[in-house]
Amino acid sequence: MAIGTANPASWVTQEEYVDWYFRVTNSEHLADLKAKMKRICDKSGIKKRHFHLTEELLADHPDFAGRAQPSLDARLDVAAAAVPELAAAAARKAIAEWGRPAGDITHLVVTTNSGGHVVGADVRLARLLGLRPTVRRTLLYLGGCSAGSGALRLAKDLAENTPGARVLVACAELNLIAFRGPEDGCLDTLILQGIFGDGAGAAVVGADPVVPVERPIFYMASASQTTIPGTEHAITGQLRKGGLDYHIAHEMPSLVGEHIAHCVADALAPLGIGIDVDVDGGGGWNGLFWAVHPGGRAILDSVEARLALAPGKLAASRRVLGEFGNMAGATVFFVLDELRRARGEGERRGCEWGVAVAFGPGVTVETMVLRAVHF
Ligand SMILES: CC(C)(COP(=O)(O)OP(=O)(O)OC[C@H]1O[C@@H](n2cnc3c(N)ncnc32)[C@H](O)[C@@H]1OP(=O)(O)O)[C@@H](O)C(=O)NCCC(=O)NCCSC(=O)CC(=O)O
């Protein structure tokens, strides 16, 4: 029924990032890694990224630049305050658009990869927003990049199974939990530092809108999850003394390309939606609008090629990637927001039905079938 997004105020252009990153981590001597990082950034399709971690904050915490030093406590301390604050900035926008008081929120689903506390980000966020003490909270940690879509799936079930429920979903992601300097033999670090950025997204989800106050944007027709067998190794992460150690396998773009068609076809089939979809990659897929998680430029290229999507079909995903990078679980809210903004600016007669697809550890594919309410 409403979507809000927010980013930290500080940002670095992708063009400047390589110099910035090697300078602030005192790594100028690692010339080969710097050249490789430049190749990654040049090909990333990203123009700028926002970060909570500034040079000043890094000066206060020089241990964040290395993975051997015990810095997890300090990282979590920063995230404990910053995650709910960023989530609140996005949630306030969503609640304002929704048009009803924050006290009418009945359920809260919060997800982040940047934390590990009790009392957690859900309690803090509820307090910041002035939600009712009886709001029913669910907190999901470390769900990877599909966590925002997973939280929306949960919200849909809550909304449909609890009459009158209004579920606030919020996700905030801060790269500082995984930030570290470049190191020989750790190519994952270059990918992570080269494409991930910080952001928060929020949405209000409910059934049976109260007209005319509530003006739905997307009808969530179905939300499903598939785990691709034999791919547990492809995305892994662990909280260690030096922060979140994250690994993304080189084959992720091809893996996604291989599985996207059957995941979407499986999600559409039970709905009996009359779309002439050719699962071998025919033009039928262009009969949908697309909100694909922009995990990286190569992921979007792979989906586009595999499904023979027309140029522009992934414009919302590419624009979000360009402006903000991969913001893990928060990204889906930005892509949905961008889609509805583009439709409001003259593309109102776009496709009626669409899909949101996100990928995460498992490898997990979250697929949501959506109907644009004003198409
Ligand atoms: C990083 C890229 C922009 C690079 O662009 P290209 O692939 O076109 O260019 P390229 O092949 O020349 O790659 C540039 C350099 O990066 C290296 N490279 C590419 N992918 C790598 C990876 N996963 N790990 C380590 N190195 C990698 C290449 O070997 C190459 O090194 P050299 O130049 O030395 O030969 C792209 O590969 C990309 O978008 N990858 C997708 C990243 C991804 O999987 N994201 C999903 C995140 S998972 C997610 O979103 C969910 C989650 O985290 O939970």
The ligand as an SDF file (V2000), in Angstrom:
LIG
                    3D

 54 56  0  0  0  0  0  0  0  0999 V2000
   31.6500   -7.9720  -10.8870 C   0  0  0  0  0  0  0  0  0  0  0  0
   31.1260   -7.7220  -12.2770 C   0  0  0  0  0  0  0  0  0  0  0  0
   30.4930   -6.3310  -12.3310 C   0  0  0  0  0  0  0  0  0  0  0  0
   32.2990   -7.7730  -13.2770 C   0  0  0  0  0  0  0  0  0  0  0  0
   31.8020   -7.5800  -14.5950 O   0  0  0  0  0  0  0  0  0  0  0  0
   32.1060   -8.6690  -15.7510 P   0  0  0  0  0  0  0  0  0  0  0  0
   31.7990  -10.0260  -15.2350 O   0  0  0  0  0  0  0  0  0  0  0  0
   31.4150   -8.2390  -16.9820 O   0  0  0  0  0  0  0  0  0  0  0  0
   33.6330   -8.4680  -16.0060 O   0  0  0  0  0  0  0  0  0  0  0  0
   34.8400   -9.5030  -15.8540 P   0  0  0  0  0  0  0  0  0  0  0  0
   34.4460  -10.9060  -16.1460 O   0  0  0  0  0  0  0  0  0  0  0  0
   35.9380   -8.9220  -16.6640 O   0  0  0  0  0  0  0  0  0  0  0  0
   35.1670   -9.3860  -14.3040 O   0  0  0  0  0  0  0  0  0  0  0  0
   36.0390   -8.3820  -13.7780 C   0  0  0  0  0  0  0  0  0  0  0  0
   36.9330   -9.0820  -12.7800 C   0  0  0  0  0  0  0  0  0  0  0  0
   36.1140   -9.4830  -11.6590 O   0  0  0  0  0  0  0  0  0  0  0  0
   36.3610  -10.8660  -11.3750 C   0  0  0  0  0  0  0  0  0  0  0  0
   35.1570  -11.4600  -10.8000 N   0  0  0  0  0  0  0  0  0  0  0  0
   33.9080  -11.4490  -11.3070 C   0  0  0  0  0  0  0  0  0  0  0  0
   33.0540  -12.0690  -10.4670 N   0  0  0  0  0  0  0  0  0  0  0  0
   33.7730  -12.4860   -9.4110 C   0  0  0  0  0  0  0  0  0  0  0  0
   33.4620  -13.1680   -8.2000 C   0  0  0  0  0  0  0  0  0  0  0  0
   32.2140  -13.5400   -7.8940 N   0  0  0  0  0  0  0  0  0  0  0  0
   34.4650  -13.4120   -7.3200 N   0  0  0  0  0  0  0  0  0  0  0  0
   35.7310  -13.0100   -7.5860 C   0  0  0  0  0  0  0  0  0  0  0  0
   36.0790  -12.3310   -8.7220 N   0  0  0  0  0  0  0  0  0  0  0  0
   35.1210  -12.0820   -9.6180 C   0  0  0  0  0  0  0  0  0  0  0  0
   36.7220  -11.4630  -12.7320 C   0  0  0  0  0  0  0  0  0  0  0  0
   37.4570  -12.6500  -12.5810 O   0  0  0  0  0  0  0  0  0  0  0  0
   37.5510  -10.3390  -13.3570 C   0  0  0  0  0  0  0  0  0  0  0  0
   38.8920  -10.4100  -12.9180 O   0  0  0  0  0  0  0  0  0  0  0  0
   40.0830  -10.0640  -13.9310 P   0  0  0  0  0  0  0  0  0  0  0  0
   39.7830   -8.7140  -14.4940 O   0  0  0  0  0  0  0  0  0  0  0  0
   41.2950  -10.0970  -13.0810 O   0  0  0  0  0  0  0  0  0  0  0  0
   40.0520  -11.1360  -14.9790 O   0  0  0  0  0  0  0  0  0  0  0  0
   30.1220   -8.8070  -12.6960 C   0  0  0  0  0  0  0  0  0  0  0  0
   30.7840  -10.0680  -12.7720 O   0  0  0  0  0  0  0  0  0  0  0  0
   28.9550   -8.9420  -11.7950 C   0  0  0  0  0  0  0  0  0  0  0  0
   28.0170   -8.1190  -11.7940 O   0  0  0  0  0  0  0  0  0  0  0  0
   28.9180  -10.0430  -11.0610 N   0  0  0  0  0  0  0  0  0  0  0  0
   27.7660  -10.3910  -10.2540 C   0  0  0  0  0  0  0  0  0  0  0  0
   28.1590  -10.3430   -8.8550 C   0  0  0  0  0  0  0  0  0  0  0  0
   27.1970  -11.1800   -8.0980 C   0  0  0  0  0  0  0  0  0  0  0  0
   27.2510  -12.4190   -8.1430 O   0  0  0  0  0  0  0  0  0  0  0  0
   26.3080  -10.5620   -7.3820 N   0  0  0  0  0  0  0  0  0  0  0  0
   25.2840  -11.2760   -6.6770 C   0  0  0  0  0  0  0  0  0  0  0  0
   25.5040  -10.9150   -5.3640 C   0  0  0  0  0  0  0  0  0  0  0  0
   24.6460  -12.1030   -4.4380 S   0  0  0  0  0  0  0  0  0  0  0  0
   23.3260  -11.2970   -3.9400 C   0  0  0  0  0  0  0  0  0  0  0  0
   22.9890  -10.2410   -4.3870 O   0  0  0  0  0  0  0  0  0  0  0  0
   22.6020  -12.0410   -2.8830 C   0  0  0  0  0  0  0  0  0  0  0  0
   23.3250  -12.1580   -1.5930 C   0  0  0  0  0  0  0  0  0  0  0  0
   24.4480  -11.6710   -1.4550 O   0  0  0  0  0  0  0  0  0  0  0  0
   22.7490  -12.7330   -0.6570 O   0  0  0  0  0  0  0  0  0  0  0  0
  1  2  1  0
  2  3  1  0
  2  4  1  0
  2 36  1  0
  4  5  1  0
  5  6  1  0
  6  7  2  0
  6  8  1  0
  6  9  1  0
  9 10  1  0
 10 11  2  0
 10 12  1  0
 10 13  1  0
 13 14  1  0
 14 15  1  0
 15 16  1  0
 15 30  1  0
 16 17  1  0
 17 18  1  0
 17 28  1  0
 18 19  1  0
 18 27  1  0
 19 20  2  0
 20 21  1  0
 21 22  1  0
 21 27  2  0
 22 23  1  0
 22 24  2  0
 24 25  1  0
 25 26  2  0
 26 27  1  0
 28 29  1  0
 28 30  1  0
 30 31  1  0
 31 32  1  0
 32 33  2  0
 32 34  1  0
 32 35  1  0
 36 37  1  0
 36 38  1  0
 38 39  2  0
 38 40  1  0
 40 41  1  0
 41 42  1  0
 42 43  1  0
 43 44  2  0
 43 45  1  0
 45 46  1  0
 46 47  1  0
 47 48  1  0
 48 49  1  0
 49 50  2  0
 49 51  1  0
 51 52  1  0
 52 53  2  0
 52 54  1  0
M  END
$$$$
